[in-house]
């Protein structure tokens, strides 16, 4: 099972790339875009610009909707 630390680590795997692209190794891009929009996260945001509270919300939403 995917843990929060591993999720954040993957998000920062390429810090200068867009977060959504870094996370496509874990989730389909379409699904990521849906959750980003749901949470009001800019699709072009870089990992370092995401507030820590948003990381947790994003992780929880993706885990809940994974099933």
N, CA and C atoms as an extended XYZ file, in Angstrom:
201
Properties=species:S:1:pos:R:3:atomname:S:1:resname:S:1:resid:I:1 pbc="F F F"
N         0.822       -1.200        0.000 N   UNK     1
C         0.000        0.000        0.000 CA  UNK     1
C         0.867        1.266        0.000 C   UNK     1
N         0.382        2.263       -0.681 N   UNK     2
C         1.089        3.527       -0.804 CA  UNK     2
C         0.982        4.337        0.481 C   UNK     2
N         2.124        4.739        1.012 N   UNK     3
C         2.147        5.559        2.214 CA  UNK     3
C         2.321        7.031        1.864 C   UNK     3
N         1.991        7.889        2.810 N   UNK     4
C         2.060        9.336        2.585 CA  UNK     4
C         3.475        9.795        2.239 C   UNK     4
N         4.474        9.282        2.961 N   UNK     5
C         5.870        9.681        2.711 CA  UNK     5
C         6.291        9.302        1.294 C   UNK     5
N         5.935        8.105        0.860 N   UNK     6
C         6.273        7.668       -0.500 CA  UNK     6
C         5.563        8.531       -1.544 C   UNK     6
N         4.332        8.911       -1.246 N   UNK     7
C         3.553        9.763       -2.133 CA  UNK     7
C         4.246       11.125       -2.315 C   UNK     7
N         4.643       11.734       -1.205 N   UNK     8
C         5.316       13.039       -1.263 CA  UNK     8
C         6.668       12.900       -1.951 C   UNK     8
N         7.383       11.833       -1.649 N   UNK     9
C         8.681       11.588       -2.278 CA  UNK     9
C         8.536       11.522       -3.801 C   UNK     9
N         7.502       10.813       -4.256 N   UNK    10
C         7.260       10.717       -5.699 CA  UNK    10
C         6.881       12.086       -6.272 C   UNK    10
N         6.103       12.842       -5.518 N   UNK    11
C         5.722       14.180       -5.956 CA  UNK    11
C         6.916       15.089       -6.168 C   UNK    11
N         7.952       14.899       -5.345 N   UNK    12
C         9.164       15.712       -5.440 CA  UNK    12
C        10.263       15.038       -6.262 C   UNK    12
N         9.960       13.935       -6.942 N   UNK    13
C        10.994       13.204       -7.688 CA  UNK    13
C        11.682       14.086       -8.732 C   UNK    13
N        10.956       15.018       -9.308 N   UNK    14
C        11.502       15.989      -10.259 CA  UNK    14
C        10.934       17.351       -9.866 C   UNK    14
N        11.574       18.041       -8.926 N   UNK    15
C        11.024       19.269       -8.347 CA  UNK    15
C        10.698       20.390       -9.338 C   UNK    15
N        11.374       20.412      -10.471 N   UNK    16
C        11.117       21.485      -11.439 CA  UNK    16
C        10.003       21.142      -12.421 C   UNK    16
N         9.532       19.899      -12.366 N   UNK    17
C         8.425       19.493      -13.215 CA  UNK    17
C         7.112       19.771      -12.499 C   UNK    17
N         6.030       19.726      -13.242 N   UNK    18
C         4.709       19.912      -12.648 CA  UNK    18
C         4.378       18.709      -11.772 C   UNK    18
N         3.722       18.989      -10.657 N   UNK    19
C         3.366       17.928       -9.716 CA  UNK    19
C         2.540       16.835      -10.383 C   UNK    19
N         1.572       17.236      -11.188 N   UNK    20
C         0.694       16.251      -11.822 CA  UNK    20
C         1.499       15.249      -12.659 C   UNK    20
N         2.551       15.728      -13.329 N   UNK    21
C         3.378       14.825      -14.145 CA  UNK    21
C         4.204       13.883      -13.278 C   UNK    21
N         4.672       14.355      -12.134 N   UNK    22
C         5.437       13.495      -11.229 CA  UNK    22
C         4.572       12.368      -10.663 C   UNK    22
N         3.291       12.642      -10.484 N   UNK    23
C         2.402       11.652       -9.858 CA  UNK    23
C         1.786       10.666      -10.849 C   UNK    23
N         2.038       10.847      -12.148 N   UNK    24
C         1.442        9.927      -13.127 CA  UNK    24
C         2.045        8.527      -13.063 C   UNK    24
N         3.129        8.359      -12.332 N   UNK    25
C         3.667        7.008      -12.144 CA  UNK    25
C         2.813        6.231      -11.135 C   UNK    25
N         2.015        6.961      -10.350 N   UNK    26
C         1.177        6.336       -9.317 CA  UNK    26
C        -0.300        6.276       -9.697 C   UNK    26
N        -0.772        7.289      -10.434 N   UNK    27
C        -2.192        7.400      -10.774 CA  UNK    27
C        -2.342        7.888      -12.204 C   UNK    27
N        -3.461        7.529      -12.856 N   UNK    28
C        -3.703        8.038      -14.227 CA  UNK    28
C        -3.859        9.567      -14.218 C   UNK    28
N        -3.346       10.205      -15.247 N   UNK    29
C        -3.353       11.671      -15.314 CA  UNK    29
C        -4.772       12.249      -15.273 C   UNK    29
N        -5.726       11.573      -15.918 N   UNK    30
C        -7.109       12.054      -15.927 CA  UNK    30
C        -7.672       12.098      -14.507 C   UNK    30
N        -7.373       11.067      -13.745 N   UNK    31
C        -7.852       10.985      -12.365 CA  UNK    31
C        -7.204       12.065      -11.504 C   UNK    31
N        -5.909       12.254      -11.694 N   UNK    32
C        -5.198       13.307      -10.972 CA  UNK    32
C        -5.816       14.670      -11.278 C   UNK    32
N        -6.101       14.917      -12.548 N   UNK    33
C        -6.687       16.201      -12.944 CA  UNK    33
C        -8.040       16.409      -12.270 C   UNK    33
N        -8.843       15.362      -12.180 N   UNK    34
C       -10.149       15.459      -11.503 CA  UNK    34
C        -9.977       15.855      -10.044 C   UNK    34
N        -9.065       15.193       -9.352 N   UNK    35
C        -8.855       15.464       -7.927 CA  UNK    35
C        -8.229       16.836       -7.721 C   UNK    35
N        -7.288       17.221       -8.573 N   UNK    36
C        -6.689       18.555       -8.487 CA  UNK    36
C        -7.790       19.605       -8.599 C   UNK    36
N        -8.680       19.434       -9.597 N   UNK    37
C        -9.776       20.391       -9.799 CA  UNK    37
C       -10.720       20.401       -8.609 C   UNK    37
N       -11.028       19.236       -8.084 N   UNK    38
C       -11.904       19.123       -6.916 CA  UNK    38
C       -11.346       19.904       -5.724 C   UNK    38
N       -10.036       19.841       -5.540 N   UNK    39
C        -9.385       20.493       -4.402 CA  UNK    39
C        -8.921       21.918       -4.709 C   UNK    39
N        -9.113       22.362       -5.949 N   UNK    40
C        -8.707       23.711       -6.321 CA  UNK    40
C        -7.203       23.876       -6.460 C   UNK    40
N        -6.521       22.796       -6.846 N   UNK    41
C        -5.070       22.841       -7.043 CA  UNK    41
C        -4.783       23.094       -8.517 C   UNK    41
N        -3.962       24.074       -8.799 N   UNK    42
C        -3.577       24.436      -10.164 CA  UNK    42
C        -2.871       23.246      -10.827 C   UNK    42
N        -3.303       22.909      -12.031 N   UNK    43
C        -2.695       21.776      -12.745 CA  UNK    43
C        -1.237       22.027      -13.108 C   UNK    43
N        -0.811       23.283      -13.124 N   UNK    44
C         0.564       23.619      -13.497 CA  UNK    44
C         1.471       23.833      -12.282 C   UNK    44
N         0.990       23.536      -11.081 N   UNK    45
C         1.772       23.796       -9.865 CA  UNK    45
C         2.981       22.864       -9.762 C   UNK    45
N         4.055       23.420       -9.237 N   UNK    46
C         5.274       22.638       -8.980 CA  UNK    46
C         5.204       22.121       -7.533 C   UNK    46
N         5.865       21.010       -7.247 N   UNK    47
C         5.770       20.405       -5.908 CA  UNK    47
C         6.088       21.357       -4.756 C   UNK    47
N         7.085       22.196       -4.913 N   UNK    48
C         7.501       23.082       -3.833 CA  UNK    48
C         6.504       24.185       -3.509 C   UNK    48
N         5.535       24.394       -4.379 N   UNK    49
C         4.534       25.450       -4.180 CA  UNK    49
C         3.253       24.931       -3.508 C   UNK    49
N         3.182       23.631       -3.277 N   UNK    50
C         1.980       23.043       -2.678 CA  UNK    50
C         2.076       23.123       -1.150 C   UNK    50
N         1.091       23.766       -0.504 N   UNK    51
C         1.109       23.823        0.968 CA  UNK    51
C         0.986       22.418        1.566 C   UNK    51
N         1.565       22.217        2.730 N   UNK    52
C         1.561       20.884        3.352 CA  UNK    52
C         0.146       20.354        3.573 C   UNK    52
N        -0.789       21.231        3.890 N   UNK    53
C        -2.170       20.773        4.095 CA  UNK    53
C        -2.766       20.233        2.802 C   UNK    53
N        -2.394       20.834        1.677 N   UNK    54
C        -2.895       20.361        0.383 CA  UNK    54
C        -2.331       18.984        0.030 C   UNK    54
N        -1.072       18.743        0.399 N   UNK    55
C        -0.469       17.421        0.162 CA  UNK    55
C        -1.313       16.342        0.838 C   UNK    55
N        -1.676       16.593        2.080 N   UNK    56
C        -2.448       15.608        2.841 CA  UNK    56
C        -3.844       15.423        2.250 C   UNK    56
N        -4.496       16.513        1.889 N   UNK    57
C        -5.816       16.414        1.258 CA  UNK    57
C        -5.737       15.650       -0.057 C   UNK    57
N        -4.741       15.957       -0.848 N   UNK    58
C        -4.556       15.286       -2.136 CA  UNK    58
C        -4.335       13.787       -1.942 C   UNK    58
N        -3.453       13.450       -1.024 N   UNK    59
C        -3.175       12.043       -0.731 CA  UNK    59
C        -4.445       11.318       -0.295 C   UNK    59
N        -5.173       11.919        0.637 N   UNK    60
C        -6.383       11.276        1.157 CA  UNK    60
C        -7.444       11.111        0.080 C   UNK    60
N        -7.653       12.106       -0.739 N   UNK    61
C        -8.632       11.998       -1.825 CA  UNK    61
C        -8.253       10.895       -2.813 C   UNK    61
N        -6.989       10.835       -3.171 N   UNK    62
C        -6.553        9.802       -4.116 CA  UNK    62
C        -6.668        8.408       -3.508 C   UNK    62
N        -6.365        8.288       -2.217 N   UNK    63
C        -6.479        6.969       -1.554 CA  UNK    63
C        -7.937        6.542       -1.451 C   UNK    63
N        -8.817        7.475       -1.092 N   UNK    64
C       -10.250        7.169       -0.939 CA  UNK    64
C       -10.837        6.734       -2.282 C   UNK    64
N       -10.472        7.436       -3.312 N   UNK    65
C       -11.059        7.185       -4.638 CA  UNK    65
C       -10.290        6.141       -5.438 C   UNK    65
N        -9.293        5.537       -4.830 N   UNK    66
C        -8.477        4.534       -5.519 CA  UNK    66
C        -9.277        3.259       -5.786 C   UNK    66
N       -10.214        2.965       -4.904 N   UNK    67
C       -10.969        1.709       -4.986 CA  UNK    67
C       -12.038        1.734       -6.045 C   UNK    67
